[in-house]
Every structure is written in structure tokens, then in C-alpha cells.
């Protein structure tokens, strides 16, 4: 597995950066993660960091070196992140829970599979065209997707989400893929600080004409300029898929071929931004997995 990857996160005009991103990989699998802590609720940066820690821990546990079922992992990972935030809230008797968006993409077997909750986005660009993009879980996007003559849910702005991680209700999400990858495919995860001030056409043009190590910082700087003094946090992580025959060693290039089966690498660091954050131990991971599996089992019984 070979890819070039580059990532940037900037605070913009906000008091603090509540976005978090990273990636983890083994010899045969990789997961890319981005979370945007939500304003209007306490400790958005904590929710985002907890989400990344939960996914990273679950990936390390299950990718040996491949994930047995990528789609099931993405579902379990998103729900485990949600549960971890709720546990954090309950342990501290908080009146309101920290909340965050989350977008995840897994590379395995020459394909990509992704999921998301909220309005952090996944983009896939192939041959200078937008091949795939997530649809935001916002009332605005819900209205835009309705037939022209149908009534809207209600007039609203793009910031109103109907689902996220950390809320009292179960998060809404769906898993897409696997989609086979081709040489030169560009994949990007970003927060709304980027896409809200750049059109899809502008993003496709940047990713198509430049290497990811140049496109990512250029897009982030462009978003900061367009956002002005009150610019939101801007976070972006992008990669270019490379087939073995075409792989070239450049800055940000990752090749997993020489990694042994038992090795796990991660850019997700536990407790880096907040002293209150704690690593998930084996017992909490197992407890979250058991709760998720039981919920899935009950849901399957109801459907039958």
C-alpha cells in the first residue's frame, strides 16, 4: 500500500482550534480521521480528540494487519467514538455534552470505504473530476436534496446539523464503498472551515493541478483569506493513491510494504491538547464494543 499524504490545521479567527485530524496504518490497512468540535457546546476540542482516540484504539485492536470487515469497523468506530464522549460527559456529571462531527476513510485491498456524521466532508477526485463527496447532515443540505416543488423542512443556515457525535440521540450515518482506487486518485477529508468558502469546483481544481503537499496548504491559506477576521478553524488532510509501479518517494510519502504484520503506526496522540483526556484502556474498549454489538444484534432481531 502506497500513498502520499499531507495535512494542515489552522485556528483561523477563533480563540482556539477545535478541529482534530490524523491517520493510522498497518502493513495492509489505513484509516484517515477528521473531527470538528462543535461550538455552542462545552469542550468541542475534547469531543474531537476523544473521537480520534476511540477510532485509533479500535483500529489498533482490529487491524491485524487487515480489518476483517471494513464496513463493520467503520460503523463500530463511529459508535464507539460517540459512546466515549457520552461516557466522558457522564463521568464528569456535565449538564451539556461535548459534541463533534467525524469523517473516516479506510484504505484496504486497493479500495476506499468511508463514513461520516455531521458536516465534515470526504472528497474523492479522479481524472480532474469530482468522483464522490459526502452529503452534509444539515437541514440546509436536506432541503437542497428535496424535489423542487416539495416543502422544505424549515428555513435555516448551513450550521444547523441534525446529527453529531455526543448528542443524546443515536448518530445518523451510512457507510459507502468499497470503491476501487486508481493511480492518481486524490482523497480529502476537511472541516467546514474549508469547504464553506471554497466551491467544489475550486477544490477539484486544486487537487487535480497540484500535488497534495502543495494543494493542501494552498487551499487552507485560501480559505483563511476568504474567511476574513472571523474565519472558522480550517483543517484538511489529503492523500494521493499510488500503484506500486508508479510510486515515487516524495515528502509525505508512505509505503507500508516494508512494515511487519505486528506494527501499528499513528499520528493520533492521546491527551496532547487537554490534560483531562485519558487513554482508552482495554476494558473500556471491550465494553464499548460489547454495547455496540448488542445494539446491532437487537436491531437485526427487530428487522427480522
Secondary structure, DSSP 4 states (H G I P E B T S, - for coil): -EEEEEEEEE-TTSSS--EEEEEEE-SSEEEEEEEEBPTTSS-HHHHHHHHHHHHHHHHHHH-SSS-S-HHHHHHHHHHHHHHHHHHHHHHTT-SS---B-EEEEEEETTEEEEEEESS-EEEEEETTEEEEEPPP-BHHHHHHTS-TTSPPS----TT-BS--BTSSSPPP--EEEEEE--TT-EEEEE-HHHHTTS-HHHHHHHHHHS-HHHHHHHHHHHHHHHHGGGPPPEEEEEEEEE-GGG----TTEEE-TTS-TT--EES--TTSS-TT--PPPHHHHHHHHHHHHHHHHHHHHHH-
